[in-house]
Amino acid sequence: MREKINRLAKGIIDQVLPEISVIPENIDMPVKSGEIIKIEINIESKNRIYAKGLVYSSNYRVRVLAPSFGGIKNKVTLEIDTRFLNPKEVMKGQLDLVTNAGEMVLPFSFTVVPGQNTDILDDIESIEDFALIAKADWESALELFQYKHFLHAKFMNTPRLCALYSAFFDRTNKNNALEEFLIAAGVKTPVYLSFEQQKFSFSDLLEDVVVEVPIKRNTWGYLGFAIHADGDFVELSTRILTNENFTNHQSNYTFTIKKSRLYRGHNVGKIYFISVGESFCVDIDVYSGSGQERKKKSYETRRYWFDYTRARIAFMTKEKEKKDCIASMVNALENLEGEETKVEYRKLLLAEVYYLAGEKSKAADIIDTIRENIKENRLDLVEEYLLLEYLEVVVFAKESKRPSLIRLMRRMITENHLHQLLPRLIHLDIALQNDASELFELYKVVYQDGCTSPYLYICYCQFLAKHTEFLHDIGAFEVHAFCCGAKYHAISRELAEIIAKRAISIRSFEGLHFQLLKKLYKDTPEREFLSGICSALLRGKIKDNSVHYWYQLGIEQQIALTGINEAFILSLPKNYDQVIPEEVLWYFADKKRLLDQQHRAYLYANILSFYPKNSEIYLAYIDEMTSYALEEAKQAHIDSSLAVIYQEVLSVDIVDEQLARVLPSILCAYRIQKVDPLIKQVVVIYPQLKGEHIYAFEDGESFIPIPTDDTIVLFQDAYGNRYARFGNEAQMALDLVDVLTQCYHIYPSHPLLHIANLKHMVEQEQVDATKAELLQDAMRDVKITAAFKTKILSVLVQFYQQQAMEQWSLGADEFLDSIDKSLLDQKERQLICNTFIARGRVKKAYAMIKTFGCDKLSSKDLSNLCTKLLINQEKIDDDLLLNLVFTSVINGCQEEIILDFAAKKYNGSSKNMYLLLEKAIEVGAKTADLEERLLAQMLFSNHSEHIDQTFYWYISRMKVSDTLVKAFFSLKSYAYFVEHEDTSLQVFEYLEASMETSSNIQKIPLLYAMALTKYYTTKDILSERQKALAKSLVFLLIEEDILFDYYKKLAKFIPIPEEILESSILVYHTKGEEIFLHSKVSPYDKEYHRDNIRNMYQNFYVATKTLFSGEQWDYKIYSENNGIPLLEGSLKGEVIDHHQEDSRFICLNKLASIPKSHLQAELENYVCKDAMTKLLFTIQTKGSKD
């Protein structure tokens, strides 16, 4: 700055100023909260002229680390302090650049955000708006949701929303977390799917087939389905289905059927879409090879064979009429007529049916048609051959074959395992029929050989019905046989009674035994069967609720078995809704030690639900039930049965302090049912308390305490994902409001009751001194969440604001001091700051402004704050104080102490400094050296606005610097001479005075002479003093080879050399750019040629030519750098009247205008005069010697 002013004082003007480029031109960007951030601005001189200057910030939170800069390329570092500022706050202001190229303003706006790109958060007014963002751009919403300071967004303004965010933000599946957060916040419905088609069938595929499964969803949002397939031939396109797979709520999921993986026949596949809340199955049927028709035919074949078997067994057991059985068998076998396999075997069976029906002729006809073929191929058709031989004996009465056939069939059954021949062997072998022991052993051998044929089981049941003496133990063979016999009604009543008696001896209990006994009891409800069932269950120690029915039947039919009462209670279903028989209750009246705590609860709950209070059972149990209830309550246990007991037993009278400490969690309990098999736990969050509580499901239900209506209930799967989509269909477990109230009176500090009470007070908003004290205590409770403390603080701040100042106590001040101001919003912080100022605690107020930016003060409060700080001479940050002081001045403050301080310390843009100076002078405050600082800055930065007034204040109010004064007049002279600005008369009067008093006029800046001489050309009259000064100045300039055309205008006042008056002068001024000249003189020159033009003074270029009448000087000025034309014009020869008729120029000019007839005489006259002049006078030229 000093260097430039010194140059100005010498009349040296920077002809070419730096062309400064500032990047960015406007700073508008987000900055993270809670940090000190550094950014750089680039200040570059485009024309590579050295740029220098200073940078000032209008906001104390935006600090310029090194305000001065200098160079071609400069970087200025800004430090933005966002500590303790909340997201969405905006720091606005400007950077004032005071440079040697002028002053400029760089506006800035820093929006405080929690993270990157969080400017979106600033525009979100409500949780509904955030949901709209998620709907339009899910990924952007997800990015916002993961910001660590999302919690501080202005729409997150309730403890419940904050608690929900805390519950979801750290989950592994971020997409699911956002989806369920929005659902829990009540601004979104869950996504559900619907399948247009869930069954696909194909047949005879020639190649791989890609199949599309159309799927629709009901709304926007995230969904996540795991997909897996059953069936090797099914190839999935992807194993997950998410919202990214949907377009306009529609998705076409694809899978491929791989032909190479199909096997011949019916291929069955399934695709499962599994998610929490809903699952789907897509069925796939592919018929390969034989095709669908062959598959259908195969199915029908199996059905006809089953119909035959079923009818044959019914014939054996006489379950149906003989003719009906015969008709069914014939119909089934005739339906099999088109089958290509087992043709002979089917015909032989048909012949056997006719034989059984007594129609031997039909049987014989069928046999005759196939006899020869079977005998020829008997090695391959072994079974058919044996069946043929059997029919030969029974149909054609070939008794001679019977013995050998019996032997052959025995061997085939025992050695070749042709067990299906057994019924026919028994029919043929009369001796075997009569030998029960041998037949019994044969049955055993065949079973042990692996035969599981229903014919074997039915024959064995029929055998035992005739020979019951062989039924000793009920083993595996007997169980299977009896189950089959029971199914086909092949067990007679007599056999059933025997089985019932034998059932008691069963030692091992297996499922098939149980099924047999149940079946037999259903068909024959004998007491022995029921006793056997119960006995078997007791011996097997089976006491789960799946067998309770049998124990209940046993109790009802008074089956006397040891342990049946215990088994009855232990097998009770969870939600047993029937009366427990009195005999069971009396049994346990003095045997409670036989039951665990849970089953005691079942028993007591049943008594309280079904037995009147005056019944003997109720009276016998009431004391025991009361003791049990208190014992369980003290351990804070709760389930469905205990809820029934508590409801009847608990009362106000029995509540003491010990119970009051545990009962609220029971009395506030709600019953939650498990809604999905993938759900494992319930998460309960109280918005007023830190932390969360996780409860497991027991028997599909869980009991959770819900003390307030904003309690959050979420469901959690095995992977930690949480869900709010199932709603909160909780059922209140107990209705004991009086007991809960009594608990609060005895122990109000119970956490659940405490938060319920605090929530009620905060919602009321208006509190008294007593409640205010409770709220203050809550503020010191580390268990209370920050979000809820914010609500409490809001109520307390309003409470203290409404109190009169005289009602304030020391405790109130201490409380305000102790408040964690970071928990408040900016409005509440400002209220506290204003309160500090009102109470004269300006240092506290100043600290809040510095830390939290609470500078939204009224003019009165701001003035009051600054005044007291300056009076107390507090050692505080000058930058912030200067900012506050200047703001106060701008707001109209006229306090002398404030203006004095500002005038002494403040530096900024010339505009701001002039405003400050004007205010100070207006009220008569001390200005220190503000005028000098401001004038120097204006001269440095070429800031002309108000510079005249500043100069006059400067020279009138303080001792001046000669250098500054000279620099000022240099600048004004340049502005007048070069930039043609209007200049006040005082400037020229000063110039005249300074030159007249100068001892050596040649030492004054030439710029002064140029400005003053040009000024004289505008005057109509000059005084003798001015004429003399003008003459001196003009000749000084001519002596310095500085020529201007305007000199000719002064010829009316002072003598001007002939050379100037007779010359055409071309002057061109540049901003430092080099130029060249092309010219021609008409009518002599036909083309332009390069001509001389010189830089005579500070980029004023001059060229001169002597033109006679009728001549024209055409010129073109070009840039030396790029050859671009800058100026084009012409000058014409003219005669200047300078009262010297005999000048050489005038003479020659006249000669040029004389006609040729008189030219000779005039030329001789001119030559004569010219010669005489040379003899009489010696012409002195510049640079010649005397």
URRAGI-V364013 format. One record per helix or strand of 2 or more residues. SS is the DSSP state (A for helix, B for strand). FROM is the first residue (numbers start at 1). LEN is the number of residues. Records with the same first field share a line. If there is no record, write none. Layout:
# URRAGI-V364013
SS = FROM-LEN + FROM-LEN
This chain:
# URRAGI-V364013
A = 2-8 + 119-4 + 127-10 + 138-8 + 150-3 + 159-10 + 174-11 + 243-3 + 259-3 + 291-27 + 322-14 + 343-14 + 360-17 + 382-15 + 399-16 + 419-10 + 430-5 + 436-13 + 454-13 + 468-3 + 476-12 + 493-11 + 511-13 + 527-13 + 545-12 + 564-7 + 582-7 + 592-3 + 597-14 + 616-19 + 640-10 + 652-3 + 657-11 + 737-10 + 751-14 + 769-11 + 786-17 + 805-3 + 810-9 + 821-3 + 826-13 + 842-11 + 859-13 + 878-13 + 896-10 + 910-14 + 930-12 + 947-11 + 962-16 + 985-12 + 1001-3 + 1006-11 + 1024-16 + 1045-8 + 1058-4 + 1144-10 + 1156-21
B = 20-4 + 27-6 + 36-10 + 51-7 + 62-3 + 68-4 + 73-9 + 90-10 + 102-12 + 193-3 + 199-5 + 209-9 + 224-7 + 234-3 + 240-3 + 250-8 + 265-11 + 278-11 + 669-5 + 679-7 + 693-4 + 701-5 + 712-6 + 722-2 + 731-2 + 1064-6 + 1075-8 + 1089-3 + 1094-4 + 1100-6 + 1112-8 + 1125-8
